């Protein structure tokens, strides 16, 4: 499917100069990307972005930079319903696995198999439910494995006045 819309992400200020890199997710891996594989995790709503950033600490939010993105991507698999999961051989249990626990125990998280299967088919990304603490049924994320400044996998951060820093030292 093609996804066209706005997405959001709450960045650690130290990395706000690279809002479309996906490098942070590649460092240790995350729910839907193995270690060494860049991935861009975006929320479909501002509130979901905040829930993802604070991970259940509702009254203790670390400083962050909230960005919006203009997205126009083909080759997206919507895994939010059985209709989308079945042809992709994905289960809710696989998506919802305790990926961080698996990593801490030296095991490969089951959710990384989703990346293995879908990336091999040419899938650029997935729409998934949010598994952040406090997430509600309608909270959704877009996870991208293939993106850039051009179609068919176009992602651009919305920064018309150039307020985002240019590197870790500049906030001009």
N, C-alpha and C positions, 0 to 999 in steps of 0.2 A: 504494500500500500504506500501511498504518498502522504507524508505529514507536512502540512503547511500551517504555521501558527507561531505564537509567541511562547517562549519558555523562560524559566527563571532559575537563578542559582545564587546562593549566598556563599561568597568566597571568603576564605581566610585572607585578611588584608595583605599578608606577606606574598600571596600569589595572585593578587588582583591584576598584576601587570600581564598575566598570561591567561586571560579568561576563556580562551578556546583551545588550550593546549591538550588537556587530558593527561598531562604528565604526572599529576598528583596521584591519580588512580593507578598509574602504571608502577609506581614505586613499590607498593606492597600487594597490589591487586585489590579488588573490591568485590562486591556481590556478583557482578556480571562480567568481570574481566580478570583474567589471570595476571599474575605478576609479570611485568615487562610489556604488557599490552595497554597502550593508551586508550582511555575511554572518557567520553564526555557525559556526565550525569546531569541532566536538566529536569526540573520539575515543570509540570503543566500549569501550576498556579503559584502565586506568590506565597500563600500560606503553606503549601507543600514544601516549597524551598526552605522556609523557616523551620518547619518540622524536621526536614532532613538535616539541616545545619545544626540544630540544637540537640537532636537525638534524645528527646524525652526530658530534657532539663528546662521545663517551661519558664521558670523564673530566673534562670541563670544562663543567658545567652552570651556567648563570647562575641566580641566585636566582629563584624563581618561587612563585606561590601556586597550589596544586593544588585545583581545585574539582570537585565532582560536580553533576550536573544530573538532574532528573527530567523526562523528555521523553515527551510523548504527542502525536504529530503525524501527521495524515493527509497525503495527497498527496505521498508520498515515493517516489522512483524508486530501486530497488536496482540499481546499475550494477556490482556485483561479479562478475557472470557474464554470459555471452553471452545467456542467456535474458532478462535485464533490459536489457542494452545494445541488442540488436537492435531492439526496438520503439521505442526512443528514438533510434535512429540515432547511437549513440555507439561509438567505437572505443577500445581500450586506448591506442593511440598518441596519440589526441587528449587523453585524460585525463592521460597520462604526459609530455606535452610539456614542454620546458624553458621554462616560463612566465616565470621571472625573467630568463632570457637574452633572450627576446623583448622584454620590457619595457625592458631596458637598451639594446637595439638600436633602440628606438622602434617596435617592431612589436606588433601585437595578438596575444596568445597564442591558439593554436588552442583551448585549453580554455575560453575565454570563450564560444565558440560553443555549448557545452553549456548554459551559463546562458541564452543567447539563445533557444534552441529550447525548453528545458524550462520556463522561466519563462513563456513565451508560452502554453504549454499549461496553465498553472495549477499546475505542480509547485512545491511548497513547499520541497523540498530533495532531496538525493541521498545515498545510501550508496555510498561509493567505497573502493577499496583505499588504504592509506596509501602515499605515495610518498616518505616521509622516509627518509634514509639509515639503513640497518639494519632497515628494516621487513621483517617476515616475511609470508608468504602470508595469514595470518589477521588481520593488522592492518587495521582498518577505521575510517573516519571518517564522521561524519554532517555534511553541510554544509547549512545552512539559509539560505534567502532570505526566508522568511516565517515568523515566529514571534512569540510574545507570551505574556502571562500566562494566556490563555484558550484553550480548545478552539476549533477543531480543530487548532491549531498551538501547543500549550502547551509552554513551556519555563520551568522554574524552577530557579534555583541552590539547592542544598541548603546552608542556613546557619541551622540552627535556633537557635543560640546568638548569632547576630548578630555574628560575629567579623570579617566582611569590612568593610573601611573604607567610610565613607560618602562620602568624597571623597579627592583626592590627598593631602591634609594630615592626614587622621585615620586612625589605626590603633587607635582605641578600641574 
